[in-house]
Amino acid sequence: MLESVRSILDEYAELEQQLADPAVHGDQDLVRSLNKRYAALAPTVAAARAWQAAGDDLAAARELAGEDESFAEEVPALAARLGAAEEHLRRMLVPRDPDDDRDVILEVKAGEGGDESALFAGDLLRMYLRYAEQRGWRTAIEDATESDLGGYKDVRVSVRSKGTPGLGEGPWARLKYEGGVHRVQRVPVTESQGRIHTSAAGVLVMPEAEEVEVTIDPNDLRIDVYRSSGPGGQSVNTTDSAVRITHVPTGLVVSCQNEKSQLQNKEAAMRVLRARLHQMAKDEADAEASAARRSQVRTVDRSERIRTYNFPENRISDHRTGYKSYNLDSVLDGDLDPVVQSALDADEAAKLAALADDGSRA
């Protein structure tokens, strides 16, 4: 841990020197990057300094205890303070996801279960929109295909924070654990016999990427325009405003038709394409890391069935973390934080265990 602390303090001091250099401020992109890293390190630096101060105070009290009994009486409290400071610092040293403060693009797709699955996809969308509203985030539905009964065959929504989010409070930091297969158990509206059915919907969450972060060669794109088919009035349905973009090297296809103009739909589709390419690169890096470290946290696996929503019992269960509660109605109304926190806690516990394992082998 000492080595990690020294490395962070050295980097923080170097960033301070760079930001104090007038020559650096001629490059605003560099300044933004330095400020972002400086702000990200600040809480860990504060924890490191508190730990160092607690250690110094304890050492001084022990040294003076032989001469003055009052210092000996302070030793237990100072030792407890050092222990608490060390535990806090250890948690701050857990590797953080560099994408945590990013905005996200979230997609919900109906799966097995036909109309019932589409209705459940609509329930999930409402849950995420309510959750975003409670956290003060802005949302916008980018593209949607509705089902006959009012649900969604698929829907894509952007979720953006207002201003700079605090540590661990950005949309990606809270929503990245939502990716995967969500299962619902309930009596469908189309069921006349009152039997409970099981269906599922898939959720995909991607961090938004800036243009400068993902380079896309225009020659790699095939762009098609077509007439929008969804609701939205004459301007949507009578003009060739919908856009479909195919990224030829990867085969990724993104379409957007909710905006009124072809240009707006193209810009929205390009944002989604950048996010998907960024996520692909991130998944490849995670796979490489997983091969090297088998203890990688399961909560980031977007392919597994992650959660069950049982309506008859008003129960929600997260299969990755063991979280279970009987307030499904309030969760679907946006009270998602306790469920999300269970994934955050599981992620942190696994990373702490990995750090301890590395330390024992060092």
TORDRENSE-198069 format. One record per residue (C-alpha): residue number from 1; residue in one letter; x, y negated, z. Coordinates in steps of 0.001 Angstrom, whole numbers, plus 500000, padded with zeros to 6 digits. Each point is the difference from the previous one (the first is absolute). Layout:
% TORDRENSE-198069
{num: NUM, residuo: A, x: X, y: Y, z: Z}
...
//
This chain:
% TORDRENSE-198069
{num: 1, residuo: M, x: 500000, y: 500000, z: 500000}
{num: 2, residuo: L, x: 502881, y: 497657, z: 500767}
{num: 3, residuo: E, x: 501232, y: 500275, z: 496427}
{num: 4, residuo: S, x: 496547, y: 499162, z: 498623}
{num: 5, residuo: V, x: 499707, y: 496986, z: 502306}
{num: 6, residuo: R, x: 503409, y: 498665, z: 498968}
{num: 7, residuo: S, x: 499111, y: 500409, z: 496328}
{num: 8, residuo: I, x: 496733, y: 498085, z: 500389}
{num: 9, residuo: L, x: 501562, y: 497184, z: 502045}
{num: 10, residuo: D, x: 502799, y: 499648, z: 497439}
{num: 11, residuo: E, x: 497505, y: 499879, z: 497115}
{num: 12, residuo: Y, x: 497861, y: 497444, z: 501855}
{num: 13, residuo: A, x: 503023, y: 497755, z: 500615}
{num: 14, residuo: E, x: 501016, y: 500279, z: 496345}
{num: 15, residuo: L, x: 496475, y: 499041, z: 498892}
{num: 16, residuo: E, x: 500125, y: 496933, z: 502265}
{num: 17, residuo: Q, x: 503250, y: 498933, z: 498366}
{num: 18, residuo: Q, x: 498599, y: 500508, z: 496501}
{num: 19, residuo: L, x: 496825, y: 498054, z: 500756}
{num: 20, residuo: A, x: 502088, y: 497155, z: 501435}
{num: 21, residuo: D, x: 502007, y: 499764, z: 496758}
{num: 22, residuo: P, x: 498616, y: 497170, z: 497791}
{num: 23, residuo: A, x: 501245, y: 501784, z: 496876}
{num: 24, residuo: V, x: 497636, y: 502907, z: 500652}
{num: 25, residuo: H, x: 496933, y: 497747, z: 499886}
{num: 26, residuo: G, x: 500516, y: 499403, z: 496301}
{num: 27, residuo: D, x: 498588, y: 503479, z: 499401}
{num: 28, residuo: Q, x: 496467, y: 500038, z: 501404}
{num: 29, residuo: D, x: 499471, y: 503702, z: 499258}
{num: 30, residuo: L, x: 503106, y: 500803, z: 502053}
{num: 31, residuo: V, x: 498842, y: 497713, z: 502811}
{num: 32, residuo: R, x: 496619, y: 501721, z: 500156}
{num: 33, residuo: S, x: 501696, y: 503385, z: 500089}
{num: 34, residuo: L, x: 502403, y: 498927, z: 502771}
{num: 35, residuo: N, x: 497217, y: 498407, z: 502053}
{num: 36, residuo: K, x: 497850, y: 503119, z: 499665}
{num: 37, residuo: R, x: 502813, y: 502231, z: 501242}
{num: 38, residuo: Y, x: 500903, y: 497523, z: 502759}
{num: 39, residuo: A, x: 496397, y: 499957, z: 501247}
{num: 40, residuo: A, x: 499785, y: 503796, z: 499819}
{num: 41, residuo: L, x: 503131, y: 500423, z: 502149}
{num: 42, residuo: A, x: 499057, y: 497340, z: 502591}
{num: 43, residuo: P, x: 497837, y: 502249, z: 502263}
{num: 44, residuo: T, x: 502664, y: 502714, z: 500057}
{num: 45, residuo: V, x: 502728, y: 497449, z: 500764}
{num: 46, residuo: A, x: 497907, y: 498611, z: 502878}
{num: 47, residuo: A, x: 499562, y: 503545, z: 501360}
{num: 48, residuo: A, x: 503743, y: 500669, z: 499680}
{num: 49, residuo: R, x: 500885, y: 496820, z: 501856}
{num: 50, residuo: A, x: 497494, y: 500792, z: 502752}
{num: 51, residuo: W, x: 501541, y: 503471, z: 500338}
{num: 52, residuo: Q, x: 503519, y: 498545, z: 500167}
{num: 53, residuo: A, x: 498919, y: 497428, z: 502607}
{num: 54, residuo: A, x: 498313, y: 502692, z: 502113}
{num: 55, residuo: G, x: 503172, y: 502110, z: 499855}
{num: 56, residuo: D, x: 502182, y: 497057, z: 500995}
{num: 57, residuo: D, x: 497724, y: 499138, z: 502929}
{num: 58, residuo: L, x: 500016, y: 503588, z: 501263}
{num: 59, residuo: A, x: 503785, y: 500277, z: 499707}
{num: 60, residuo: A, x: 500446, y: 496717, z: 501893}
{num: 61, residuo: A, x: 497594, y: 501071, z: 502768}
{num: 62, residuo: R, x: 501829, y: 503300, z: 500446}
{num: 63, residuo: E, x: 503347, y: 498247, z: 500116}
{num: 64, residuo: L, x: 498832, y: 497553, z: 502666}
{num: 65, residuo: A, x: 497990, y: 502562, z: 502000}
{num: 66, residuo: G, x: 503020, y: 500928, z: 502112}
{num: 67, residuo: E, x: 500418, y: 496420, z: 501170}
{num: 68, residuo: D, x: 496362, y: 498947, z: 500364}
{num: 69, residuo: E, x: 497186, y: 502396, z: 500930}
{num: 70, residuo: S, x: 497409, y: 497819, z: 498279}
{num: 71, residuo: F, x: 501543, y: 500901, z: 496632}
{num: 72, residuo: A, x: 499750, y: 503706, z: 500845}
{num: 73, residuo: E, x: 496279, y: 499549, z: 500598}
{num: 74, residuo: E, x: 499619, y: 498584, z: 496478}
{num: 75, residuo: V, x: 501664, y: 502977, z: 498291}
{num: 76, residuo: P, x: 496895, y: 502292, z: 499681}
{num: 77, residuo: A, x: 497874, y: 497246, z: 498454}
{num: 78, residuo: L, x: 502800, y: 498992, z: 497618}
{num: 79, residuo: A, x: 500549, y: 503641, z: 499016}
{num: 80, residuo: A, x: 496297, y: 500350, z: 499219}
{num: 81, residuo: R, x: 500141, y: 496792, z: 497970}
{num: 82, residuo: L, x: 502984, y: 501352, z: 498034}
{num: 83, residuo: G, x: 498156, y: 503270, z: 499334}
{num: 84, residuo: A, x: 496930, y: 498170, z: 498710}
{num: 85, residuo: A, x: 502156, y: 497717, z: 497833}
{num: 86, residuo: E, x: 501840, y: 503015, z: 498571}
{num: 87, residuo: E, x: 496763, y: 501799, z: 499137}
{num: 88, residuo: H, x: 498625, y: 496860, z: 498320}
{num: 89, residuo: L, x: 503213, y: 499566, z: 498030}
{num: 90, residuo: R, x: 499968, y: 503643, z: 498963}
{num: 91, residuo: R, x: 496530, y: 499520, z: 498548}
{num: 92, residuo: M, x: 501074, y: 496835, z: 498208}
{num: 93, residuo: L, x: 502885, y: 501926, z: 498425}
{num: 94, residuo: V, x: 497619, y: 502470, z: 498377}
{num: 95, residuo: P, x: 500420, y: 499506, z: 496233}
{num: 96, residuo: R, x: 497259, y: 497727, z: 498700}
{num: 97, residuo: D, x: 498310, y: 500327, z: 496653}
{num: 98, residuo: P, x: 501257, y: 497025, z: 497935}
{num: 99, residuo: D, x: 496576, y: 499817, z: 498330}
{num: 100, residuo: D, x: 498087, y: 499537, z: 503278}
{num: 101, residuo: D, x: 499161, y: 496329, z: 499426}
{num: 102, residuo: R, x: 498829, y: 500531, z: 496419}
{num: 103, residuo: D, x: 496465, y: 499673, z: 498684}
{num: 104, residuo: V, x: 498443, y: 503159, z: 498594}
{num: 105, residuo: I, x: 497886, y: 501393, z: 497224}
{num: 106, residuo: L, x: 497614, y: 502647, z: 501305}
{num: 107, residuo: E, x: 498077, y: 502439, z: 497812}
{num: 108, residuo: V, x: 497148, y: 502283, z: 501010}
{num: 109, residuo: K, x: 498949, y: 502812, z: 497651}
{num: 110, residuo: A, x: 497063, y: 502368, z: 500332}
{num: 111, residuo: G, x: 501036, y: 503645, z: 500064}
{num: 112, residuo: E, x: 498167, y: 503259, z: 500587}
{num: 113, residuo: G, x: 496317, y: 499543, z: 500684}
{num: 114, residuo: G, x: 498575, y: 497997, z: 497082}
{num: 115, residuo: D, x: 497609, y: 497208, z: 501020}
{num: 116, residuo: E, x: 500575, y: 500660, z: 503699}
{num: 117, residuo: S, x: 503752, y: 499548, z: 499548}
{num: 118, residuo: A, x: 499397, y: 496726, z: 498158}
{num: 119, residuo: L, x: 497767, y: 498767, z: 502834}
{num: 120, residuo: F, x: 502726, y: 500930, z: 502496}
{num: 121, residuo: A, x: 502553, y: 498099, z: 497898}
{num: 122, residuo: G, x: 497710, y: 496989, z: 500399}
{num: 123, residuo: D, x: 499942, y: 500547, z: 503778}
{num: 124, residuo: L, x: 503803, y: 500091, z: 500091}
{num: 125, residuo: L, x: 500214, y: 496822, z: 497937}
{num: 126, residuo: R, x: 497640, y: 498235, z: 502404}
{num: 127, residuo: M, x: 502087, y: 501241, z: 502955}
{num: 128, residuo: Y, x: 503188, y: 498543, z: 498521}
{num: 129, residuo: L, x: 498326, y: 496715, z: 499051}
{num: 130, residuo: R, x: 498628, y: 499617, z: 503554}
{num: 131, residuo: Y, x: 503383, y: 500927, z: 501496}
{num: 132, residuo: A, x: 501742, y: 497417, z: 497814}
{num: 133, residuo: E, x: 497446, y: 497393, z: 501038}
{num: 134, residuo: Q, x: 500652, y: 500730, z: 503694}
{num: 135, residuo: R, x: 503742, y: 499557, z: 499480}
{num: 136, residuo: G, x: 499582, y: 496771, z: 498077}
{num: 137, residuo: W, x: 501165, y: 501384, z: 496650}
{num: 138, residuo: R, x: 498627, y: 498973, z: 496616}
{num: 139, residuo: T, x: 498543, y: 502652, z: 497701}
{num: 140, residuo: A, x: 498913, y: 500108, z: 496376}
{num: 141, residuo: I, x: 498545, y: 502875, z: 498004}
{num: 142, residuo: E, x: 502227, y: 500263, z: 496933}
{num: 143, residuo: D, x: 498218, y: 502775, z: 498106}
{num: 144, residuo: A, x: 497110, y: 502351, z: 500693}
{num: 145, residuo: T, x: 497893, y: 502726, z: 498413}
{num: 146, residuo: E, x: 496702, y: 500388, z: 501808}
{num: 147, residuo: S, x: 497980, y: 503196, z: 500265}
{num: 148, residuo: D, x: 496286, y: 500376, z: 499288}
{num: 149, residuo: L, x: 499027, y: 500039, z: 503695}
{num: 150, residuo: G, x: 501971, y: 496883, z: 500935}
{num: 151, residuo: G, x: 503338, y: 501473, z: 501047}
{num: 152, residuo: Y, x: 503275, y: 499858, z: 498114}
{num: 153, residuo: K, x: 501646, y: 502507, z: 497708}
{num: 154, residuo: D, x: 503120, y: 497915, z: 500490}
{num: 155, residuo: V, x: 500727, y: 496527, z: 501319}
{num: 156, residuo: R, x: 503162, y: 497953, z: 500372}
{num: 157, residuo: V, x: 500387, y: 497125, z: 502468}
{num: 158, residuo: S, x: 502871, y: 497654, z: 500846}
{num: 159, residuo: V, x: 500644, y: 499224, z: 503673}
{num: 160, residuo: R, x: 502080, y: 496921, z: 500825}
{num: 161, residuo: S, x: 501086, y: 498381, z: 503232}
{num: 162, residuo: K, x: 499589, y: 496296, z: 500659}
{num: 163, residuo: G, x: 503417, y: 498454, z: 500613}
{num: 164, residuo: T, x: 502947, y: 502034, z: 501315}
{num: 165, residuo: P, x: 498857, y: 503047, z: 502010}
{num: 166, residuo: G, x: 501628, y: 500854, z: 503310}
{num: 167, residuo: L, x: 502221, y: 503036, z: 500467}
{num: 168, residuo: G, x: 497962, y: 503103, z: 499168}
{num: 169, residuo: E, x: 496868, y: 497961, z: 499245}
{num: 170, residuo: G, x: 500141, y: 499814, z: 496189}
{num: 171, residuo: P, x: 497464, y: 501833, z: 497813}
{num: 172, residuo: W, x: 502508, y: 502686, z: 498965}
{num: 173, residuo: A, x: 501185, y: 500531, z: 503594}
{num: 174, residuo: R, x: 496426, y: 500811, z: 501086}
{num: 175, residuo: L, x: 498496, y: 501605, z: 496903}
{num: 176, residuo: K, x: 502818, y: 502190, z: 498651}
{num: 177, residuo: Y, x: 498834, y: 502912, z: 502147}
{num: 178, residuo: E, x: 496576, y: 500017, z: 498312}
{num: 179, residuo: G, x: 501247, y: 501660, z: 496823}
{num: 180, residuo: G, x: 498754, y: 503563, z: 499536}
{num: 181, residuo: V, x: 496838, y: 502085, z: 499841}
{num: 182, residuo: H, x: 497133, y: 498914, z: 502266}
{num: 183, residuo: R, x: 497340, y: 502651, z: 500680}
{num: 184, residuo: V, x: 496392, y: 499316, z: 500988}
{num: 185, residuo: Q, x: 497480, y: 502377, z: 501582}
{num: 186, residuo: R, x: 496363, y: 498852, z: 499975}
{num: 187, residuo: V, x: 496544, y: 500582, z: 498556}
{num: 188, residuo: P, x: 499982, y: 498350, z: 496549}
{num: 189, residuo: V, x: 497139, y: 497727, z: 499023}
{num: 190, residuo: T, x: 499321, y: 502426, z: 497135}
{num: 191, residuo: E, x: 499680, y: 503001, z: 502355}
{num: 192, residuo: S, x: 496364, y: 500960, z: 500607}
{num: 193, residuo: Q, x: 500705, y: 502940, z: 502337}
{num: 194, residuo: G, x: 501976, y: 498002, z: 502579}
{num: 195, residuo: R, x: 503174, y: 502037, z: 499467}
{num: 196, residuo: I, x: 503394, y: 498515, z: 500814}
{num: 197, residuo: H, x: 502298, y: 499694, z: 496991}
{num: 198, residuo: T, x: 503747, y: 499386, z: 499832}
{num: 199, residuo: S, x: 501455, y: 497717, z: 497364}
{num: 200, residuo: A, x: 503111, y: 497889, z: 499633}
{num: 201, residuo: A, x: 501441, y: 496780, z: 498633}
{num: 202, residuo: G, x: 503609, y: 499069, z: 499322}
{num: 203, residuo: V, x: 501730, y: 496818, z: 501154}
{num: 204, residuo: L, x: 503182, y: 498590, z: 498457}
{num: 205, residuo: V, x: 501817, y: 497049, z: 501587}
{num: 206, residuo: M, x: 502865, y: 498182, z: 498285}
{num: 207, residuo: P, x: 502058, y: 496993, z: 501109}
{num: 208, residuo: E, x: 499846, y: 497110, z: 497569}
{num: 209, residuo: A, x: 503255, y: 499271, z: 498165}
{num: 210, residuo: E, x: 501287, y: 496694, z: 498672}
{num: 211, residuo: E, x: 500887, y: 499567, z: 496325}
{num: 212, residuo: V, x: 503685, y: 499573, z: 500856}
{num: 213, residuo: E, x: 500006, y: 503319, z: 501887}
{num: 214, residuo: V, x: 498628, y: 502195, z: 497228}
{num: 215, residuo: T, x: 501333, y: 499464, z: 496504}
{num: 216, residuo: I, x: 497575, y: 501040, z: 497282}
{num: 217, residuo: D, x: 501123, y: 499949, z: 496381}
{num: 218, residuo: P, x: 497114, y: 498635, z: 497878}
{num: 219, residuo: N, x: 501004, y: 502504, z: 497306}
{num: 220, residuo: D, x: 499090, y: 502796, z: 502434}
{num: 221, residuo: L, x: 496381, y: 498840, z: 500194}
{num: 222, residuo: R, x: 496998, y: 500917, z: 497875}
{num: 223, residuo: I, x: 497176, y: 497521, z: 500599}
{num: 224, residuo: D, x: 496428, y: 500700, z: 498904}
{num: 225, residuo: V, x: 496997, y: 497713, z: 500392}
{num: 226, residuo: Y, x: 496391, y: 501127, z: 500082}
{num: 227, residuo: R, x: 496527, y: 498875, z: 501038}
{num: 228, residuo: S, x: 499280, y: 500109, z: 503717}
{num: 229, residuo: S, x: 497277, y: 502403, z: 501055}
{num: 230, residuo: G, x: 499367, y: 499161, z: 503647}
{num: 231, residuo: P, x: 497732, y: 497395, z: 501606}
{num: 232, residuo: G, x: 501026, y: 496385, z: 499818}
{num: 233, residuo: G, x: 497752, y: 498122, z: 497613}
{num: 234, residuo: Q, x: 500277, y: 499049, z: 496364}
{num: 235, residuo: S, x: 503581, y: 498727, z: 500184}
{num: 236, residuo: V, x: 501149, y: 503436, z: 501131}
{num: 237, residuo: N, x: 497862, y: 502242, z: 497834}
{num: 238, residuo: T, x: 500008, y: 498228, z: 496627}
{num: 239, residuo: T, x: 503698, y: 499227, z: 499497}
{num: 240, residuo: D, x: 503088, y: 502154, z: 499516}
{num: 241, residuo: S, x: 501425, y: 498812, z: 503323}
{num: 242, residuo: A, x: 500874, y: 503356, z: 501609}
{num: 243, residuo: V, x: 503648, y: 501023, z: 499804}
{num: 244, residuo: R, x: 501664, y: 503409, z: 500116}
{num: 245, residuo: I, x: 503795, y: 500099, z: 500372}
{num: 246, residuo: T, x: 502014, y: 503183, z: 499431}
{num: 247, residuo: H, x: 503589, y: 500149, z: 501243}
{num: 248, residuo: V, x: 501404, y: 502362, z: 497377}
{num: 249, residuo: P, x: 503148, y: 501248, z: 501849}
{num: 250, residuo: T, x: 498033, y: 501171, z: 503055}
{num: 251, residuo: G, x: 496554, y: 500562, z: 498484}
{num: 252, residuo: L, x: 498394, y: 497740, z: 502624}
{num: 253, residuo: V, x: 496696, y: 498489, z: 498842}
{num: 254, residuo: V, x: 498389, y: 496982, z: 501671}
{num: 255, residuo: S, x: 496730, y: 498404, z: 498955}
{num: 256, residuo: C, x: 498218, y: 496888, z: 501264}
{num: 257, residuo: Q, x: 496644, y: 498560, z: 498995}
{num: 258, residuo: N, x: 498667, y: 498028, z: 502983}
{num: 259, residuo: E, x: 501449, y: 496616, z: 499024}
{num: 260, residuo: K, x: 498245, y: 497796, z: 497456}
{num: 261, residuo: S, x: 502920, y: 499486, z: 497622}
{num: 262, residuo: Q, x: 502355, y: 502346, z: 498228}
{num: 263, residuo: L, x: 503004, y: 498079, z: 501402}
{num: 264, residuo: Q, x: 498770, y: 500343, z: 503590}
{num: 265, residuo: N, x: 499386, y: 503718, z: 499546}
{num: 266, residuo: K, x: 503451, y: 500447, z: 498477}
{num: 267, residuo: E, x: 501641, y: 498199, z: 502934}
{num: 268, residuo: A, x: 498049, y: 502133, z: 502491}
{num: 269, residuo: A, x: 500914, y: 503206, z: 498169}
{num: 270, residuo: M, x: 503688, y: 499011, z: 499924}
{num: 271, residuo: R, x: 499920, y: 499449, z: 503773}
{num: 272, residuo: V, x: 498665, y: 503513, z: 500480}
{num: 273, residuo: L, x: 502554, y: 501452, z: 497571}
{num: 274, residuo: R, x: 502871, y: 498313, z: 501864}
{num: 275, residuo: A, x: 498661, y: 501369, z: 503283}
{num: 276, residuo: R, x: 499751, y: 503537, z: 498596}
{num: 277, residuo: L, x: 503516, y: 499898, z: 498555}
{num: 278, residuo: H, x: 501295, y: 498646, z: 503311}
{num: 279, residuo: Q, x: 498188, y: 502808, z: 501834}
{num: 280, residuo: M, x: 501437, y: 502608, z: 497641}
{num: 281, residuo: A, x: 503514, y: 498790, z: 500763}
{num: 282, residuo: K, x: 499186, y: 499979, z: 503713}
{num: 283, residuo: D, x: 498603, y: 503557, z: 499861}
{num: 284, residuo: E, x: 503121, y: 501217, z: 498197}
{num: 285, residuo: A, x: 502197, y: 498439, z: 502671}
{num: 286, residuo: D, x: 497817, y: 501520, z: 502752}
{num: 287, residuo: A, x: 500273, y: 503417, z: 498347}
{num: 288, residuo: E, x: 503781, y: 499743, z: 499934}
{num: 289, residuo: A, x: 500032, y: 498948, z: 503647}
{num: 290, residuo: S, x: 497670, y: 502884, z: 500850}
{num: 291, residuo: A, x: 502344, y: 502475, z: 498397}
{num: 292, residuo: A, x: 502801, y: 498665, z: 502171}
{num: 293, residuo: R, x: 497879, y: 499662, z: 503158}
{num: 294, residuo: R, x: 497290, y: 502628, z: 500424}
{num: 295, residuo: S, x: 498593, y: 498166, z: 503002}
{num: 296, residuo: Q, x: 498513, y: 497273, z: 497814}
{num: 297, residuo: V, x: 496621, y: 498896, z: 501337}
{num: 298, residuo: R, x: 497057, y: 501855, z: 498474}
{num: 299, residuo: T, x: 497731, y: 496962, z: 500287}
{num: 300, residuo: V, x: 501391, y: 498503, z: 496800}
{num: 301, residuo: D, x: 499022, y: 503059, z: 497943}
{num: 302, residuo: R, x: 497215, y: 498755, z: 497741}
{num: 303, residuo: S, x: 499158, y: 503422, z: 498567}
{num: 304, residuo: E, x: 498575, y: 501663, z: 503110}
{num: 305, residuo: R, x: 496503, y: 499934, z: 501473}
{num: 306, residuo: I, x: 500454, y: 497432, z: 502710}
{num: 307, residuo: R, x: 496642, y: 499369, z: 501651}
{num: 308, residuo: T, x: 496493, y: 501350, z: 500523}
{num: 309, residuo: Y, x: 496889, y: 497853, z: 500524}
{num: 310, residuo: N, x: 497313, y: 502142, z: 501661}
{num: 311, residuo: F, x: 496674, y: 498144, z: 499997}
{num: 312, residuo: P, x: 497844, y: 502483, z: 502002}
{num: 313, residuo: E, x: 502462, y: 499765, z: 502911}
{num: 314, residuo: N, x: 500879, y: 496313, z: 499386}
{num: 315, residuo: R, x: 503604, y: 501258, z: 500094}
{num: 316, residuo: I, x: 503160, y: 498927, z: 498189}
{num: 317, residuo: S, x: 503086, y: 502230, z: 500061}
{num: 318, residuo: D, x: 503484, y: 499277, z: 498671}
{num: 319, residuo: H, x: 501667, y: 503297, z: 499159}
{num: 320, residuo: R, x: 503544, y: 498585, z: 499968}
{num: 321, residuo: T, x: 500043, y: 498426, z: 503443}
{num: 322, residuo: G, x: 497332, y: 501948, z: 501890}
{num: 323, residuo: Y, x: 497980, y: 496819, z: 500570}
{num: 324, residuo: K, x: 496307, y: 500639, z: 500621}
{num: 325, residuo: S, x: 497174, y: 497714, z: 501093}
{num: 326, residuo: Y, x: 496217, y: 499959, z: 499951}
{num: 327, residuo: N, x: 499406, y: 496489, z: 498696}
{num: 328, residuo: L, x: 499884, y: 500682, z: 496274}
{num: 329, residuo: D, x: 497327, y: 497352, z: 499492}
{num: 330, residuo: S, x: 502208, y: 497225, z: 501395}
{num: 331, residuo: V, x: 503069, y: 501256, z: 498097}
{num: 332, residuo: L, x: 498080, y: 499832, z: 496721}
{num: 333, residuo: D, x: 499010, y: 496479, z: 501035}
{num: 334, residuo: G, x: 503677, y: 499021, z: 500032}
{num: 335, residuo: D, x: 501184, y: 501027, z: 503474}
{num: 336, residuo: L, x: 502946, y: 501852, z: 498479}
{num: 337, residuo: D, x: 502879, y: 498771, z: 502173}
{num: 338, residuo: P, x: 500044, y: 502912, z: 502524}
{num: 339, residuo: V, x: 500164, y: 502506, z: 497136}
{num: 340, residuo: V, x: 502766, y: 498052, z: 498273}
{num: 341, residuo: Q, x: 501878, y: 499638, z: 503290}
{num: 342, residuo: S, x: 500067, y: 503773, z: 500454}
{num: 343, residuo: A, x: 501873, y: 500289, z: 496687}
{num: 344, residuo: L, x: 502360, y: 497167, z: 500943}
{num: 345, residuo: D, x: 500757, y: 501672, z: 503327}
{num: 346, residuo: A, x: 500621, y: 503383, z: 498360}
{num: 347, residuo: D, x: 502276, y: 498391, z: 497432}
{num: 348, residuo: E, x: 502011, y: 498189, z: 502672}
{num: 349, residuo: A, x: 500287, y: 503096, z: 502195}
{num: 350, residuo: A, x: 501386, y: 502035, z: 497099}
{num: 351, residuo: K, x: 502511, y: 497285, z: 499121}
{num: 352, residuo: L, x: 501106, y: 499680, z: 503632}
{num: 353, residuo: A, x: 500490, y: 503761, z: 500117}
{num: 354, residuo: A, x: 502049, y: 499817, z: 496808}
{num: 355, residuo: L, x: 502166, y: 497228, z: 501493}
{num: 356, residuo: A, x: 500556, y: 502048, z: 503153}
{num: 357, residuo: D, x: 500893, y: 503027, z: 497862}
{num: 358, residuo: D, x: 502506, y: 497932, z: 498011}
{num: 359, residuo: G, x: 501465, y: 498679, z: 503242}
{num: 360, residuo: S, x: 500438, y: 503465, z: 501468}
{num: 361, residuo: R, x: 501851, y: 501153, z: 496860}
{num: 362, residuo: A, x: 502210, y: 496896, z: 499838}
//
